């Protein structure tokens, strides 16, 4: 049977890979790949079951171990990130927690950006601390701070760039070089950019993690996560934990994410276009002490770095309105944007990080991460940009009254 995936895909464009990688059709000749909603798999004989369990014969055993729908998503996201292997998880936080628990042991040391997602910080300060894994929190953009934090026990650098929600950046190539000099693994949360805008592995990172819940799905339907990197590292260190502990991705969610990736390049282009227009509008509309954060603006302090390591500048725009009261009033005045803590949806979303995504952090940790009471995060969607701007404008008018 002719199978279009028989053609080699390396070297093909991002959009082509997003549509064709991992598309392995069955004998039923379906055009849209099947979703394998099964917990277990059958064998022709007891001997075949024994061989498959032992690994001497290839095949699926149990969906906690492997599943064709999950494997298809893993193959596709690995190709897009230019990685050798991907492992799918039940959520983005499952990916991060799995990475910490498999690459770190008691007595090890983690260097963590102050600007990561709030739950990541919580995992480091609670779960890892109970396991005698020490964590140093450093400013994301301060390379010297990363260098000073290194100890003989340091095993992992972990960061998110651009940061959530301040949109501060790290120099990935410089951090990768520093990590390599000391035998440290560099892991990057690439949720804001996706591989369409930034490929950390190409810049020297060893591991990339994703919350598939965001842009990879793109419509806010399912939870999911992924860890991408070197095949040997993932299969030797990470896969045994996933197989035995079970924080794995469900087949249905894997199928939804697999299909979501098909439109990811197209969605990211339109959302980046919209975000750039909105950032420019807000810069012209707002006046100090109100501040607009967007890497694509020449006024962004790391605009040159963003232009160097990102293909586009992303679809997240943040504005600081000066106070929590002003931020809440602005959010409540919006008519088109949806108030939710998610991001990466086809619709424009808005949230107040200080009281939602980062609300459980101590005030001093929020302050260190740059999450002020007046900060508002906009996840720009696919609406007509004129309509989004009109909604923002009327909300600003209400806020200023």
TABEL-V447491 format. One record per residue. N is the residue number from 1. RES is the residue in one small letter. OMEGA is omega as a letter, one per 30 degrees, with the letter a starting at -180 (none if undefined). Layout:
N	RES	OMEGA
N	RES	OMEGA
This chain:
1	x	l
2	x	l
3	x	a
4	x	l
5	x	l
6	x	l
7	x	l
8	x	a
9	x	a
10	x	a
11	x	l
12	x	a
13	x	a
14	x	a
15	x	l
16	x	l
17	x	a
18	x	a
19	x	a
20	x	a
21	x	l
22	x	a
23	x	a
24	x	a
25	x	l
26	x	l
27	x	l
28	x	l
29	x	l
30	x	l
31	x	l
32	x	a
33	x	a
34	x	l
35	x	a
36	x	a
37	x	l
38	x	l
39	x	a
40	x	a
41	x	a
42	x	a
43	x	a
44	x	a
45	x	l
46	x	l
47	x	l
48	x	l
49	x	l
50	x	a
51	x	a
52	x	l
53	x	a
54	x	a
55	x	l
56	x	l
57	x	a
58	x	l
59	x	l
60	x	a
61	x	a
62	x	a
63	x	l
64	x	l
65	x	l
66	x	l
67	x	a
68	x	l
69	x	l
70	x	a
71	x	l
72	x	l
73	x	l
74	x	l
75	x	a
76	x	a
77	x	l
78	x	l
79	x	a
80	x	l
81	x	a
82	x	l
83	x	l
84	x	a
85	x	l
86	x	l
87	x	a
88	x	a
89	x	a
90	x	l
91	x	l
92	x	l
93	x	l
94	x	l
95	x	a
96	x	a
97	x	l
98	x	l
99	x	l
100	x	a
101	x	a
102	x	l
103	x	a
104	x	l
105	x	l
106	x	a
107	x	l
108	x	a
109	x	l
110	x	l
111	x	a
112	x	l
113	x	l
114	x	a
115	x	l
116	x	l
117	x	a
118	x	a
119	x	l
120	x	l
121	x	l
122	x	l
123	x	a
124	x	a
125	x	a
126	x	a
127	x	a
128	x	l
129	x	l
130	x	a
131	x	l
132	x	l
133	x	a
134	x	l
135	x	l
136	x	l
137	x	a
138	x	l
139	x	a
140	x	a
141	x	a
142	x	a
143	x	l
144	x	l
145	x	l
146	x	a
147	x	a
148	x	a
149	x	a
150	x	l
151	x	l
152	x	a
153	x	a
154	x	a
155	x	a
156	x	l
157	x	l
158	x	a
159	x	l
160	x	l
161	x	f
162	x	a
163	x	l
164	x	g
165	x	a
166	x	a
167	x	l
168	x	a
169	x	l
170	x	l
171	x	a
172	x	a
173	x	a
174	x	l
175	x	l
176	x	l
177	x	l
178	x	l
179	x	a
180	x	a
181	x	a
182	x	l
183	x	a
184	x	l
185	x	l
186	x	l
187	x	a
188	x	l
189	x	a
190	x	a
191	x	a
192	x	a
193	x	a
194	x	l
195	x	l
196	x	a
197	x	a
198	x	l
199	x	a
200	x	a
201	x	l
202	x	a
203	x	l
204	x	l
205	x	l
206	x	a
207	x	l
208	x	l
209	x	a
210	x	l
211	x	l
212	x	l
213	x	a
214	x	a
215	x	a
216	x	l
217	x	l
218	x	a
219	x	l
220	x	a
221	x	a
222	x	l
223	x	l
224	x	l
225	x	l
226	x	l
227	x	a
228	x	l
229	x	a
230	x	a
231	x	a
232	x	a
233	x	a
234	x	a
235	x	a
236	x	a
237	x	a
238	x	a
239	x	l
240	x	l
241	x	l
242	x	a
243	x	a
244	x	a
245	x	l
246	x	l
247	x	a
248	x	a
249	x	l
250	x	l
251	x	a
252	x	l
253	x	l
254	x	l
255	x	l
256	x	l
257	x	l
258	x	l
259	x	l
260	x	a
261	x	a
262	x	a
263	x	a
264	x	a
265	x	a
266	x	l
267	x	a
268	x	l
269	x	a
270	x	a
271	x	l
272	x	l
273	x	a
274	x	a
275	x	l
276	x	l
277	x	a
278	x	l
279	x	l
280	x	l
281	x	a
282	x	l
283	x	l
284	x	a
285	x	a
286	x	l
287	x	l
288	x	g
289	x	l
290	x	a
291	x	l
292	x	l
293	x	l
294	x	a
295	x	a
296	x	l
297	x	l
298	x	l
299	x	l
300	x	a
301	x	a
302	x	a
303	x	a
304	x	l
305	x	l
306	x	l
307	x	a
308	x	a
309	x	l
310	x	l
311	x	l
312	x	a
313	x	l
314	x	a
315	x	l
316	x	l
317	x	l
318	x	l
319	x	l
320	x	a
321	x	l
322	x	a
323	x	l
324	x	a
325	x	l
326	x	a
327	x	a
328	x	l
329	x	l
330	x	a
331	x	a
332	x	a
333	x	l
334	x	a
335	x	a
336	x	a
337	x	a
338	x	l
339	x	l
340	x	a
341	x	l
342	x	l
343	x	l
344	x	a
345	x	l
346	x	l
347	x	l
348	x	a
349	x	l
350	x	l
351	x	l
352	x	a
353	x	a
354	x	a
355	x	l
356	x	a
357	x	a
358	x	a
359	x	a
360	x	l
361	x	l
362	x	a
363	x	a
364	x	l
365	x	l
366	x	a
367	x	l
368	x	l
369	x	l
370	x	a
371	x	a
372	x	l
373	x	a
374	x	a
375	x	l
376	x	l
377	x	l
378	x	l
379	x	a
380	x	a
381	x	a
382	x	l
383	x	l
384	x	a
385	x	l
386	x	l
387	x	l
388	x	a
389	x	l
390	x	l
391	x	l
392	x	a
393	x	a
394	x	l
395	x	l
396	x	l
397	x	l
398	x	a
399	x	a
400	x	a
401	x	none
